[in-house]
Amino acid sequence: MTSTESRPTVERIETLVVDPETVIETFERNRDADDDGRHVLRVSAPFETEATAARFASGGESNRADAPAVDLGPEAFVNVRGEYDPERTRIPAPSRAESRSIARSDRGADVDEATVAEYHETAVEAWRECVRTSLVEAVPLVDPETGDEIRVDVRYAEID
C-alpha cells in the first residue's frame, strides 16, 4: 500500500461520477426549497480513485458522522457561471411565476392555468437541456481535512 492509498483525502479521487439528472434535480430542489436548507452533491469518504456524487440536503445528518465529505453546489458542474458570483449559474431554473408572466404577455391577462402549465413545461425542458449541454469536464474539490483544492475529471452516467 502506498502512502497515497493510505491517505483518506480527496487527492485519491481521479474521477467523479455524477448523474446529469441529479445535477438538474439538485438545481430544482434549491429553487423550490425554503431558506432552511440547500441541496448539494456530496462526495463521501472513503475517497477512492472513482467516487460518486449524490444529492444531499446540507444541514442534514450524515450517514457516518466521522466520515469526511465534500459538498458541491450544482453550479460547480455547469460552465456558464457569472464572474459576479461564481456560486451562481447564469442559467437559473425557470419559475412558475416567470412562465405565467410570459404566458400573459403572449396570450393576455386572462390566460388559464393549463396554458401557464404548458409554458412552464416548455421553459423547464429548455432549461434542463441547457444544463445538460453546459456540463463541465472537471470540478474543483476541497479536501475537508487539509483545505487543499484539486481538480478532478467528471464522468456523467446514469446512476441507479
HUHU-V777991 format. One record per residue. N is the residue number from 1. RES is the residue in one letter. PHI is phi as a letter, one per 20 degrees, with the letter a starting at -180 (NA if undefined). OMEGA is omega in whole degrees, -180 to 180 (* if undefined). D_LAST is the distance of its C-alpha to the last C-alpha in Angstrom with 1 decimal. Layout:
# HUHU-V777991
((N/RES/PHI/OMEGA/D_LAST) (N/RES/PHI/OMEGA/D_LAST))
This chain:
# HUHU-V777991
((1/M/NA/179/31.3) (2/T/e/-180/32.2) (3/S/f/178/32.7) (4/T/f/-179/29.6) (5/E/f/-178/27.4) (6/S/e/-178/29.0) (7/R/e/180/28.5) (8/P/e/-177/25.5) (9/T/d/178/25.7) (10/V/f/178/23.5) (11/E/f/178/25.8) (12/R/f/-176/23.9) (13/I/f/175/20.9) (14/E/d/-178/21.3) (15/T/c/176/18.0) (16/L/d/-179/15.5) (17/V/e/-177/12.0) (18/V/c/174/10.9) (19/D/e/180/8.9) (20/P/g/179/12.1) (21/E/f/177/11.1) (22/T/f/176/10.7) (23/V/f/-180/14.2) (24/I/f/180/15.5) (25/E/f/179/14.4) (26/T/f/173/16.0) (27/F/g/-177/19.1) (28/E/f/179/19.3) (29/R/f/177/19.0) (30/N/f/177/21.7) (31/R/f/-174/23.8) (32/D/e/-174/23.6) (33/A/f/172/24.0) (34/D/f/-176/27.3) (35/D/f/-176/29.0) (36/D/f/-176/28.0) (37/G/b/177/24.6) (38/R/c/179/22.7) (39/H/e/-178/19.0) (40/V/c/169/18.0) (41/L/d/-173/15.3) (42/R/d/172/15.9) (43/V/d/-175/16.1) (44/S/d/175/17.1) (45/A/f/7/19.4) (46/P/f/-180/19.7) (47/F/e/-180/19.8) (48/E/d/-180/19.1) (49/T/f/173/19.8) (50/E/c/-178/16.2) (51/A/c/-180/14.6) (52/T/d/175/11.5) (53/A/d/-179/12.3) (54/A/c/179/10.7) (55/R/f/-177/12.5) (56/F/b/175/15.4) (57/A/e/-178/18.7) (58/S/f/-173/21.4) (59/G/n/177/24.2) (60/G/e/-179/22.0) (61/E/e/176/22.0) (62/S/e/175/20.2) (63/N/f/-179/18.7) (64/R/c/-175/21.3) (65/A/g/-178/24.4) (66/D/e/-176/25.8) (67/A/e/177/22.8) (68/P/f/180/23.4) (69/A/b/176/20.8) (70/V/d/179/20.9) (71/D/d/177/20.2) (72/L/c/172/20.0) (73/G/f/-179/20.7) (74/P/f/180/18.8) (75/E/f/177/22.1) (76/A/f/-176/21.9) (77/F/e/-176/19.5) (78/V/d/-173/22.0) (79/N/e/180/25.2) (80/V/d/178/27.5) (81/R/e/179/28.4) (82/G/e/179/32.0) (83/E/f/-178/34.6) (84/Y/f/179/35.9) (85/D/b/-176/32.8) (86/P/f/178/30.2) (87/E/e/-179/27.8) (88/R/c/177/27.7) (89/T/e/176/26.5) (90/R/e/177/28.9) (91/I/d/-178/26.5) (92/P/f/178/26.4) (93/A/f/-180/24.3) (94/P/f/178/26.8) (95/S/d/178/28.1) (96/R/f/179/29.3) (97/A/f/177/32.8) (98/E/f/179/32.8) (99/S/f/178/31.8) (100/R/f/-180/34.6) (101/S/f/179/37.1) (102/I/f/179/36.3) (103/A/f/179/36.6) (104/R/f/179/39.9) (105/S/f/-179/41.2) (106/D/f/-169/40.5) (107/R/d/-179/41.4) (108/G/o/-174/43.7) (109/A/f/-177/43.7) (110/D/e/-178/43.3) (111/V/f/-179/39.9) (112/D/e/-176/38.0) (113/E/f/178/34.5) (114/A/f/178/33.1) (115/T/f/177/34.2) (116/V/g/180/32.8) (117/A/f/178/29.4) (118/E/f/178/29.6) (119/Y/f/-178/30.6) (120/H/f/179/27.8) (121/E/f/178/25.1) (122/T/f/-180/26.6) (123/A/f/-179/26.8) (124/V/f/180/23.2) (125/E/f/177/22.0) (126/A/f/178/24.4) (127/W/f/179/23.3) (128/R/g/179/19.6) (129/E/f/177/20.8) (130/C/f/178/23.1) (131/V/f/-178/20.3) (132/R/g/-178/18.3) (133/T/e/-179/21.5) (134/S/d/-178/22.5) (135/L/f/-177/19.8) (136/V/e/-179/21.5) (137/E/e/-180/21.3) (138/A/b/178/22.0) (139/V/c/175/22.1) (140/P/e/174/24.5) (141/L/c/176/23.5) (142/V/d/-180/26.2) (143/D/f/-178/26.5) (144/P/f/-179/26.8) (145/E/e/-173/29.4) (146/T/d/-176/31.6) (147/G/n/179/31.1) (148/D/f/178/30.9) (149/E/d/174/28.9) (150/I/c/173/27.2) (151/R/d/179/25.3) (152/V/c/177/22.2) (153/D/f/177/20.5) (154/V/d/173/17.3) (155/R/d/-179/14.9) (156/Y/e/-179/12.7) (157/A/b/175/9.6) (158/E/f/-180/6.6) (159/I/d/-180/3.8) (160/D/f/*/0.0))
